[in-house]
Structures are given as structure tokens and as C-alpha cells.
Amino acid sequence: MQADKAVLFDLDGTLVDTERENVESVVLAARRWQVELGDDIRKFIVGHSWNEIHARIQRECGLQVAMSVLIAAAVEEKRALFATQGYQALPGALALVDRLLGRAGLAVVSGSSKVEVQETIAGIGLTQSFQYLLGAEDYSRGKPHPEGYLSAMRLLGVAPRACIVIEDAEPGILAGKAAGAHVIAVKQGNFMGYDQSAADVIVDTLEQISDELLDKLWRS
């Protein structure tokens, strides 16, 4: 039975504590071609998709390798970074997803590559929880463009105003709003200090997202 409402999750910094490792994996991958990423690009990596990250590195650093090649290198570096510690779900993530199962359509919309999304979701034990896992290869324009979230809405068959987007970074918050969804911003994973004021609601952790809050947004 198709749900009449949905929750669309960002992944890194929202469901799982991976933002720092994401940045580091891209930095290490670029070094394979003797390219050193500056602070501006390192910050840009957080909240943006591989489409925009690759284009910016090409444009500003002259790195002339295909996006798929750079992704493959970063995936190798990321696997090494998580080889000993494993993936850590952020506080309240597992419980919130469990509460939503069967109550709403669920999807992940991430700027990470599809393999990164799949491995990360598997790493926190949620592979069977989401109907769709969207990565950077599933759309051409990343956050803050709404294409990724609009794609998830179409796949789930749920109208924008019946969707709640949960994000940590400003590009994703703006993408959710542009897609016509209600947006909850979570402070916990926002280590870059992105402006979250465009969200409808700001919470400290996923633990603060109650059924009452979700129902209030769905009704509005």
C-alpha cells in the first residue's frame, strides 16, 4: 500500500556521523593526482553533491579526471577511514526511522555516491528501512537545487506538502524548501555551522523529533 505522506532524510550529518570523514576522503583522493584542496572547497564538500564537488575541483584545481574515477578513489579512502571504527548513527536516528516504518514513505536523498549511501546505510543497519536510496548519480543538479528531493517524491508518489525533509546543512534545507516540503533542521551534525534559519523547525538532535511534531507539520 502506497503511503500518503513521507519523510525524506539527508544522510551524512543527519542520520550518521560521517561529515568529517567525507571531507577527508575527498582530500585524500585528490592528493592521488597531486591536488591539494583548500579550506573553501573542504567546506563546500559538506552539504553538496558529487556533481557540484567534482565540477568545482575541476574548475578551480584543474583536476581532469572523470567524476566516477574521483568517486572510486574517495570510496577507497573512506572505507579505510571507517575500517576500524565503523559507522555511527547519530542520536535518535535508529529509533526515529523505526517509529516511521509503516507510517510514512521513507527515502534517503544524499549528495554522496550511490555506493557510499548503500554502504553507510548498511553500516547502521537500516538497509531494509527505506524504499529508496538516492545518491549523486540519480540526479544531475545537487542541493540546493530541489531535483533530488523532487525525484524522491515522484518515486514515492507523495505530494510535496505531504513530505517532511530532515537535514543538517543549508544547501539541503534550501533544497527541501524549494521542493515544497516541510523542513526540520538538526543541529547535532552541523559541525560546519551552516545557517539553518530557513528550516520550518530546528531541533538539537533527532531525539527531539516527536510524533506530535511530525503530525503538526503534516497537517500544516
MIDOSE-1310 file (N, C-alpha, C; in nm, 2 decimals, decimal comma, always signed):
residues 220
mqad	+0,08/-0,12/+0,00/+0,00/+0,00/+0,00/+0,09/+0,12/+0,00; +0,06/+0,22/-0,09/+0,14/+0,34/-0,10/+0,10/+0,44/+0,01; +0,21/+0,50/+0,07/+0,18/+0,59/+0,18/+0,13/+0,72/+0,12; +0,06/+0,80/+0,20/+0,01/+0,93/+0,16/+0,09/+1,04/+0,22
kavl	+0,20/+1,01/+0,29/+0,29/+1,11/+0,34/+0,43/+1,04/+0,35; +0,53/+1,12/+0,36/+0,67/+1,07/+0,36/+0,76/+1,16/+0,44; +0,87/+1,09/+0,48/+0,99/+1,16/+0,54/+1,11/+1,13/+0,45; +1,18/+1,24/+0,41/+1,30/+1,23/+0,33/+1,42/+1,27/+0,41
fdld	+1,51/+1,18/+0,42/+1,63/+1,21/+0,51/+1,75/+1,24/+0,42; +1,82/+1,35/+0,46/+1,96/+1,36/+0,42/+2,04/+1,25/+0,50; +2,16/+1,22/+0,46/+2,23/+1,11/+0,52/+2,35/+1,16/+0,61; +2,45/+1,21/+0,55/+2,57/+1,25/+0,62/+2,55/+1,37/+0,71
gtlv	+2,57/+1,36/+0,84/+2,55/+1,47/+0,93/+2,40/+1,48/+0,98; +2,32/+1,39/+0,92/+2,18/+1,39/+0,97/+2,14/+1,26/+1,03; +2,16/+1,15/+0,96/+2,14/+1,01/+1,01/+2,27/+0,95/+1,07; +2,38/+0,99/+1,02/+2,51/+0,93/+1,06/+2,62/+1,03/+1,06
dter	+2,71/+1,00/+1,16/+2,82/+1,10/+1,18/+2,94/+1,07/+1,09; +2,93/+1,12/+0,96/+3,03/+1,10/+0,86/+3,08/+1,22/+0,79; +3,04/+1,34/+0,83/+3,08/+1,46/+0,75/+3,23/+1,48/+0,75; +3,29/+1,47/+0,86/+3,44/+1,49/+0,86/+3,51/+1,39/+0,78
enve	+3,47/+1,26/+0,78/+3,53/+1,16/+0,70/+3,51/+1,18/+0,55; +3,39/+1,23/+0,52/+3,36/+1,26/+0,38/+3,46/+1,36/+0,33; +3,48/+1,47/+0,40/+3,57/+1,57/+0,36/+3,71/+1,51/+0,34; +3,75/+1,44/+0,44/+3,89/+1,38/+0,44/+3,91/+1,28/+0,33
svvl	+3,80/+1,20/+0,30/+3,82/+1,11/+0,19/+3,84/+1,18/+0,05; +3,77/+1,29/+0,03/+3,78/+1,36/-0,09/+3,92/+1,43/-0,10; +3,97/+1,48/+0,01/+4,10/+1,54/+0,02/+4,21/+1,44/-0,01; +4,20/+1,32/+0,05/+4,30/+1,22/+0,02/+4,29/+1,17/-0,12
aarr	+4,17/+1,16/-0,17/+4,15/+1,11/-0,31/+4,22/+1,21/-0,41; +4,19/+1,34/-0,39/+4,25/+1,44/-0,48/+4,40/+1,44/-0,47; +4,46/+1,41/-0,36/+4,61/+1,40/-0,34/+4,67/+1,30/-0,43; +4,59/+1,20/-0,47/+4,65/+1,09/-0,56/+4,69/+1,16/-0,70
wqve	+4,63/+1,27/-0,73/+4,67/+1,34/-0,85/+4,74/+1,47/-0,82; +4,80/+1,48/-0,70/+4,89/+1,59/-0,65/+4,80/+1,72/-0,65; +4,68/+1,71/-0,61/+4,59/+1,82/-0,59/+4,56/+1,84/-0,45; +4,58/+1,96/-0,39/+4,55/+1,99/-0,25/+4,43/+2,08/-0,25
lgdd	+4,33/+2,03/-0,17/+4,21/+2,11/-0,16/+4,21/+2,21/-0,05; +4,18/+2,34/-0,08/+4,18/+2,44/+0,02/+4,06/+2,44/+0,11; +4,06/+2,53/+0,21/+3,96/+2,54/+0,31/+3,82/+2,56/+0,24; +3,81/+2,65/+0,14/+3,68/+2,68/+0,08/+3,62/+2,56/+0,02
irkf	+3,70/+2,48/-0,05/+3,64/+2,36/-0,11/+3,61/+2,25/-0,01; +3,69/+2,24/+0,09/+3,67/+2,15/+0,20/+3,53/+2,18/+0,27; +3,50/+2,31/+0,29/+3,37/+2,34/+0,35/+3,26/+2,31/+0,25; +3,29/+2,34/+0,12/+3,19/+2,32/+0,01/+3,14/+2,17/+0,00
ivgh	+3,24/+2,08/+0,03/+3,20/+1,94/+0,03/+3,09/+1,90/+0,12; +3,08/+1,97/+0,23/+2,97/+1,94/+0,33/+2,84/+2,00/+0,28; +2,74/+1,91/+0,25/+2,61/+1,96/+0,21/+2,59/+1,96/+0,06; +2,70/+1,94/-0,02/+2,68/+1,95/-0,16/+2,70/+1,81/-0,22
swne	+2,66/+1,79/-0,35/+2,67/+1,66/-0,41/+2,80/+1,64/-0,49; +2,82/+1,52/-0,52/+2,94/+1,49/-0,60/+2,94/+1,56/-0,73; +2,82/+1,59/-0,79/+2,82/+1,66/-0,92/+2,88/+1,80/-0,91; +2,84/+1,87/-0,80/+2,90/+2,00/-0,78/+3,04/+2,00/-0,73
ihar	+3,07/+1,90/-0,64/+3,21/+1,89/-0,59/+3,31/+1,87/-0,70; +3,28/+1,77/-0,78/+3,37/+1,73/-0,89/+3,39/+1,85/-0,98; +3,27/+1,92/-1,02/+3,28/+2,03/-1,11/+3,37/+2,14/-1,05; +3,36/+2,17/-0,92/+3,44/+2,28/-0,86/+3,58/+2,24/-0,86
iqre	+3,61/+2,12/-0,82/+3,75/+2,07/-0,82/+3,82/+2,08/-0,96; +3,74/+2,04/-1,06/+3,79/+2,05/-1,19/+3,82/+2,20/-1,23; +3,72/+2,28/-1,20/+3,73/+2,42/-1,24/+3,84/+2,50/-1,17; +3,85/+2,48/-1,04/+3,94/+2,56/-0,96/+4,08/+2,49/-0,94
cglq	+4,09/+2,36/-0,95/+4,22/+2,29/-0,93/+4,28/+2,23/-1,05; +4,20/+2,23/-1,16/+4,25/+2,17/-1,28/+4,26/+2,02/-1,28; +4,18/+1,95/-1,19/+4,19/+1,81/-1,19/+4,10/+1,75/-1,30; +4,17/+1,69/-1,40/+4,10/+1,64/-1,52/+4,08/+1,49/-1,51
vams	+4,00/+1,44/-1,42/+3,96/+1,30/-1,41/+3,81/+1,30/-1,41; +3,75/+1,19/-1,46/+3,61/+1,17/-1,46/+3,55/+1,17/-1,31; +3,43/+1,21/-1,30/+3,37/+1,21/-1,16/+3,37/+1,06/-1,11; +3,34/+0,96/-1,19/+3,34/+0,83/-1,15/+3,47/+0,78/-1,09
vlia	+3,58/+0,83/-1,15/+3,72/+0,79/-1,11/+3,75/+0,86/-0,98; +3,71/+0,98/-0,96/+3,74/+1,05/-0,83/+3,65/+0,99/-0,72; +3,53/+0,96/-0,75/+3,44/+0,89/-0,66/+3,50/+0,76/-0,61; +3,55/+0,68/-0,71/+3,61/+0,55/-0,67/+3,73/+0,56/-0,58
aave	+3,81/+0,66/-0,61/+3,92/+0,69/-0,52/+3,88/+0,73/-0,38; +3,78/+0,82/-0,37/+3,73/+0,86/-0,24/+3,66/+0,75/-0,16; +3,59/+0,66/-0,23/+3,53/+0,55/-0,17/+3,63/+0,46/-0,10; +3,74/+0,44/-0,17/+3,85/+0,36/-0,12/+3,91/+0,42/+0,01
ekra	+3,93/+0,55/+0,00/+3,98/+0,63/+0,12/+3,88/+0,62/+0,23; +3,75/+0,64/+0,20/+3,65/+0,64/+0,31/+3,64/+0,50/+0,37; +3,65/+0,39/+0,30/+3,65/+0,26/+0,35/+3,76/+0,24/+0,45; +3,88/+0,29/+0,42/+3,99/+0,28/+0,51/+3,97/+0,36/+0,63
lfat	+3,91/+0,48/+0,62/+3,88/+0,56/+0,74/+3,79/+0,49/+0,84; +3,69/+0,42/+0,78/+3,59/+0,36/+0,87/+3,62/+0,21/+0,90; +3,73/+0,16/+0,85/+3,76/+0,02/+0,87/+3,76/-0,03/+1,01; +3,81/+0,06/+1,10/+3,82/+0,01/+1,24/+3,71/+0,06/+1,33
qgyq	+3,66/+0,18/+1,30/+3,56/+0,24/+1,39/+3,42/+0,21/+1,35; +3,40/+0,18/+1,22/+3,26/+0,16/+1,18/+3,18/+0,29/+1,17; +3,06/+0,27/+1,12/+2,97/+0,39/+1,11/+2,89/+0,41/+1,23; +2,87/+0,53/+1,27/+2,80/+0,56/+1,40/+2,67/+0,64/+1,36
alpg	+2,55/+0,58/+1,39/+2,43/+0,66/+1,38/+2,42/+0,77/+1,48; +2,37/+0,89/+1,44/+2,36/+1,00/+1,53/+2,24/+0,97/+1,63; +2,25/+1,04/+1,74/+2,15/+1,01/+1,85/+2,00/+1,02/+1,80; +1,93/+0,92/+1,82/+1,78/+0,92/+1,78/+1,76/+0,87/+1,64
alal	+1,86/+0,85/+1,56/+1,84/+0,81/+1,42/+1,77/+0,68/+1,41; +1,82/+0,58/+1,47/+1,76/+0,44/+1,46/+1,62/+0,44/+1,51; +1,60/+0,50/+1,62/+1,46/+0,50/+1,69/+1,36/+0,57/+1,60; +1,40/+0,69/+1,54/+1,31/+0,77/+1,46/+1,27/+0,69/+1,34
vdrl	+1,37/+0,63/+1,27/+1,33/+0,55/+1,15/+1,24/+0,44/+1,18; +1,27/+0,37/+1,29/+1,19/+0,26/+1,34/+1,05/+0,30/+1,36; +1,03/+0,42/+1,43/+0,89/+0,47/+1,45/+0,81/+0,50/+1,33; +0,89/+0,54/+1,22/+0,82/+0,58/+1,10/+0,79/+0,46/+1,01
lgra	+0,85/+0,35/+1,03/+0,82/+0,23/+0,94/+0,67/+0,20/+0,94; +0,62/+0,19/+0,82/+0,48/+0,16/+0,80/+0,38/+0,28/+0,82; +0,44/+0,39/+0,87/+0,36/+0,51/+0,89/+0,37/+0,61/+0,78; +0,49/+0,61/+0,71/+0,52/+0,70/+0,61/+0,61/+0,64/+0,51
glav	+0,61/+0,69/+0,39/+0,71/+0,65/+0,29/+0,85/+0,71/+0,34; +0,95/+0,63/+0,31/+1,09/+0,67/+0,36/+1,19/+0,67/+0,25; +1,27/+0,77/+0,24/+1,38/+0,77/+0,14/+1,49/+0,85/+0,19; +1,61/+0,82/+0,14/+1,73/+0,90/+0,17/+1,77/+0,97/+0,04
vsgs	+1,80/+1,10/+0,05/+1,84/+1,18/-0,06/+1,98/+1,24/-0,03; +2,08/+1,19/-0,08/+2,22/+1,23/-0,04/+2,30/+1,28/-0,16; +2,40/+1,36/-0,13/+2,49/+1,41/-0,23/+2,61/+1,31/-0,24; +2,62/+1,21/-0,16/+2,72/+1,11/-0,17/+2,69/+1,02/-0,29
skve	+2,79/+0,94/-0,33/+2,76/+0,85/-0,44/+2,67/+0,73/-0,39; +2,61/+0,66/-0,49/+2,52/+0,56/-0,45/+2,59/+0,45/-0,37; +2,71/+0,41/-0,40/+2,78/+0,31/-0,32/+2,81/+0,36/-0,18; +2,84/+0,49/-0,17/+2,86/+0,54/-0,03/+2,73/+0,54/+0,05
vqet	+2,62/+0,58/-0,02/+2,49/+0,57/+0,05/+2,46/+0,43/+0,10; +2,47/+0,34/+0,01/+2,44/+0,20/+0,04/+2,52/+0,14/+0,15; +2,65/+0,17/+0,14/+2,74/+0,11/+0,24/+2,72/+0,18/+0,38; +2,69/+0,31/+0,38/+2,67/+0,38/+0,51/+2,54/+0,33/+0,57
iagi	+2,43/+0,32/+0,49/+2,30/+0,28/+0,54/+2,32/+0,13/+0,60; +2,39/+0,05/+0,52/+2,41/-0,09/+0,57/+2,49/-0,09/+0,70; +2,59/+0,01/+0,71/+2,67/+0,02/+0,83/+2,60/+0,05/+0,96; +2,48/+0,12/+0,94/+2,40/+0,15/+1,06/+2,27/+0,06/+1,07
gltq	+2,27/-0,04/+0,99/+2,16/-0,14/+1,00/+2,03/-0,10/+0,95; +2,02/-0,01/+0,85/+1,89/+0,04/+0,80/+1,86/+0,00/+0,66; +1,93/-0,09/+0,60/+1,91/-0,13/+0,46/+1,77/-0,16/+0,43; +1,70/-0,23/+0,51/+1,56/-0,27/+0,48/+1,46/-0,16/+0,52
sfqy	+1,50/-0,05/+0,57/+1,40/+0,05/+0,62/+1,35/+0,15/+0,52; +1,43/+0,17/+0,41/+1,40/+0,28/+0,32/+1,35/+0,22/+0,18; +1,25/+0,28/+0,13/+1,20/+0,24/+0,00/+1,30/+0,28/-0,11; +1,37/+0,39/-0,10/+1,46/+0,44/-0,20/+1,58/+0,51/-0,13
llga	+1,70/+0,48/-0,19/+1,82/+0,54/-0,15/+1,88/+0,62/-0,27; +1,87/+0,75/-0,27/+1,92/+0,83/-0,39/+2,05/+0,89/-0,36; +2,15/+0,87/-0,45/+2,28/+0,92/-0,44/+2,30/+1,02/-0,56; +2,42/+1,07/-0,57/+2,45/+1,18/-0,66/+2,43/+1,14/-0,81
edys	+2,44/+1,01/-0,84/+2,42/+0,97/-0,98/+2,28/+0,96/-1,02; +2,19/+0,98/-0,92/+2,04/+0,97/-0,95/+1,98/+1,10/-1,00; +2,06/+1,21/-1,00/+2,01/+1,34/-1,04/+2,13/+1,42/-1,10; +2,10/+1,52/-1,18/+2,20/+1,60/-1,24/+2,24/+1,73/-1,16
rgkp	+2,15/+1,78/-1,08/+2,18/+1,90/-1,01/+2,16/+1,88/-0,86; +2,26/+1,90/-0,78/+2,26/+1,87/-0,64/+2,20/+1,99/-0,56; +2,19/+1,96/-0,43/+2,14/+2,06/-0,33/+2,23/+2,19/-0,34; +2,17/+2,31/-0,34/+2,04/+2,35/-0,30/+1,93/+2,33/-0,41
hpeg	+1,96/+2,28/-0,53/+1,86/+2,26/-0,63/+1,77/+2,15/-0,57; +1,64/+2,16/-0,60/+1,54/+2,06/-0,54/+1,53/+1,93/-0,62; +1,61/+1,91/-0,72/+1,59/+1,79/-0,81/+1,59/+1,66/-0,73; +1,68/+1,64/-0,64/+1,69/+1,51/-0,57/+1,57/+1,49/-0,49
ylsa	+1,52/+1,59/-0,42/+1,40/+1,57/-0,33/+1,28/+1,55/-0,42; +1,27/+1,62/-0,53/+1,15/+1,61/-0,62/+1,15/+1,47/-0,68; +1,27/+1,41/-0,71/+1,28/+1,28/-0,76/+1,23/+1,18/-0,66; +1,27/+1,19/-0,53/+1,22/+1,10/-0,43/+1,07/+1,11/-0,41
mrll	+1,02/+1,23/-0,42/+0,87/+1,25/-0,40/+0,80/+1,18/-0,52; +0,85/+1,19/-0,64/+0,78/+1,12/-0,75/+0,79/+0,97/-0,73; +0,91/+0,92/-0,69/+0,92/+0,77/-0,67/+0,82/+0,72/-0,57; +0,81/+0,80/-0,46/+0,72/+0,76/-0,35/+0,57/+0,78/-0,38
gvap	+0,55/+0,87/-0,48/+0,41/+0,91/-0,52/+0,34/+0,99/-0,41; +0,42/+1,08/-0,35/+0,37/+1,16/-0,24/+0,39/+1,31/-0,28; +0,28/+1,39/-0,25/+0,28/+1,53/-0,28/+0,38/+1,60/-0,20; +0,44/+1,71/-0,25/+0,54/+1,79/-0,17/+0,50/+1,83/-0,03
raci	+0,38/+1,88/-0,02/+0,33/+1,93/+0,11/+0,30/+1,82/+0,21; +0,30/+1,69/+0,16/+0,29/+1,58/+0,25/+0,42/+1,52/+0,28; +0,53/+1,59/+0,25/+0,67/+1,54/+0,28/+0,74/+1,62/+0,38; +0,81/+1,56/+0,47/+0,90/+1,63/+0,56/+1,04/+1,59/+0,53
vied	+1,12/+1,69/+0,51/+1,27/+1,67/+0,48/+1,34/+1,70/+0,61; +1,44/+1,61/+0,64/+1,52/+1,63/+0,76/+1,67/+1,64/+0,72; +1,73/+1,76/+0,76/+1,86/+1,80/+0,70/+1,94/+1,86/+0,81; +2,07/+1,87/+0,78/+2,16/+1,94/+0,87/+2,23/+2,06/+0,81
aepg	+2,25/+2,06/+0,68/+2,32/+2,17/+0,61/+2,23/+2,26/+0,53; +2,28/+2,38/+0,52/+2,19/+2,49/+0,45/+2,16/+2,45/+0,31; +2,25/+2,39/+0,22/+2,21/+2,35/+0,09/+2,09/+2,26/+0,09; +2,09/+2,16/+0,18/+1,98/+2,06/+0,18/+1,85/+2,12/+0,23
ilag	+1,86/+2,21/+0,33/+1,75/+2,28/+0,38/+1,68/+2,36/+0,27; +1,76/+2,44/+0,20/+1,71/+2,51/+0,08/+1,65/+2,42/-0,02; +1,71/+2,31/-0,05/+1,66/+2,22/-0,15/+1,52/+2,16/-0,11; +1,51/+2,13/+0,02/+1,38/+2,08/+0,07/+1,27/+2,18/+0,06
kaag	+1,30/+2,31/+0,09/+1,20/+2,42/+0,08/+1,17/+2,44/-0,06; +1,27/+2,44/-0,15/+1,24/+2,46/-0,29/+1,15/+2,35/-0,35; +1,16/+2,23/-0,30/+1,08/+2,12/-0,34/+0,94/+2,13/-0,29; +0,91/+2,22/-0,20/+0,78/+2,24/-0,14/+0,75/+2,16/-0,02
ahvi	+0,85/+2,10/+0,04/+0,84/+2,02/+0,16/+0,85/+2,10/+0,29; +0,80/+2,04/+0,40/+0,83/+2,10/+0,53/+0,97/+2,05/+0,57; +1,05/+2,14/+0,63/+1,19/+2,10/+0,66/+1,22/+2,11/+0,81; +1,28/+2,01/+0,86/+1,33/+2,01/+1,00/+1,49/+2,01/+0,99
avkq	+1,55/+2,10/+1,06/+1,70/+2,11/+1,06/+1,74/+2,05/+1,19; +1,85/+1,98/+1,19/+1,91/+1,91/+1,31/+2,05/+1,97/+1,34; +2,07/+2,03/+1,46/+2,19/+2,09/+1,49/+2,31/+1,99/+1,51; +2,28/+1,87/+1,56/+2,38/+1,78/+1,60/+2,50/+1,76/+1,50
gnfm	+2,47/+1,74/+1,38/+2,57/+1,71/+1,28/+2,62/+1,83/+1,20; +2,58/+1,95/+1,24/+2,61/+2,07/+1,16/+2,74/+2,13/+1,21; +2,85/+2,05/+1,20/+2,98/+2,10/+1,26/+3,04/+2,21/+1,18; +2,99/+2,24/+1,06/+3,04/+2,35/+0,98/+2,97/+2,48/+1,02
gydq	+2,87/+2,47/+1,10/+2,80/+2,59/+1,14/+2,72/+2,66/+1,03; +2,66/+2,57/+0,94/+2,57/+2,63/+0,84/+2,45/+2,70/+0,90; +2,41/+2,80/+0,83/+2,28/+2,87/+0,87/+2,16/+2,78/+0,85; +2,09/+2,75/+0,95/+1,97/+2,66/+0,94/+1,84/+2,74/+0,95
saad	+1,84/+2,87/+0,94/+1,72/+2,95/+0,97/+1,61/+2,94/+0,87; +1,64/+2,88/+0,75/+1,54/+2,87/+0,65/+1,45/+2,75/+0,68; +1,48/+2,66/+0,78/+1,40/+2,55/+0,81/+1,27/+2,59/+0,88; +1,17/+2,50/+0,88/+1,05/+2,53/+0,95/+1,07/+2,51/+1,10
vivd	+1,15/+2,41/+1,13/+1,17/+2,38/+1,27/+1,32/+2,34/+1,29; +1,38/+2,38/+1,40/+1,52/+2,35/+1,43/+1,52/+2,27/+1,56; +1,59/+2,15/+1,56/+1,60/+2,07/+1,68/+1,75/+2,05/+1,71; +1,78/+2,01/+1,83/+1,92/+1,98/+1,87/+1,96/+1,85/+1,81
tleq	+1,88/+1,75/+1,83/+1,90/+1,61/+1,79/+1,78/+1,55/+1,73; +1,79/+1,44/+1,66/+1,68/+1,36/+1,61/+1,59/+1,31/+1,72; +1,64/+1,30/+1,84/+1,56/+1,25/+1,95/+1,45/+1,35/+1,98; +1,46/+1,47/+1,94/+1,36/+1,57/+1,97/+1,24/+1,58/+1,86
isde	+1,26/+1,49/+1,76/+1,15/+1,49/+1,66/+1,04/+1,39/+1,71; +0,94/+1,45/+1,77/+0,83/+1,37/+1,82/+0,72/+1,34/+1,72; +0,64/+1,24/+1,75/+0,52/+1,21/+1,66/+0,43/+1,34/+1,65; +0,42/+1,41/+1,76/+0,34/+1,53/+1,77/+0,39/+1,63/+1,67
lldk	+0,53/+1,65/+1,67/+0,59/+1,75/+1,57/+0,56/+1,71/+1,43; +0,58/+1,58/+1,40/+0,56/+1,53/+1,26/+0,42/+1,55/+1,22; +0,33/+1,52/+1,31/+0,18/+1,53/+1,27/+0,15/+1,68/+1,25; +0,20/+1,77/+1,33/+0,18/+1,91/+1,32/+0,22/+1,96/+1,18
lwrs	+0,34/+1,92/+1,14/+0,39/+1,96/+1,01/+0,31/+1,90/+0,90; +0,27/+1,77/+0,91/+0,19/+1,71/+0,80/+0,05/+1,78/+0,79; +0,00/+1,83/+0,90/-0,13/+1,89/+0,90/-0,13/+2,04/+0,85; -0,01/+2,10/+0,85/+0,00/+2,24/+0,82/+0,00/+2,26/+0,66
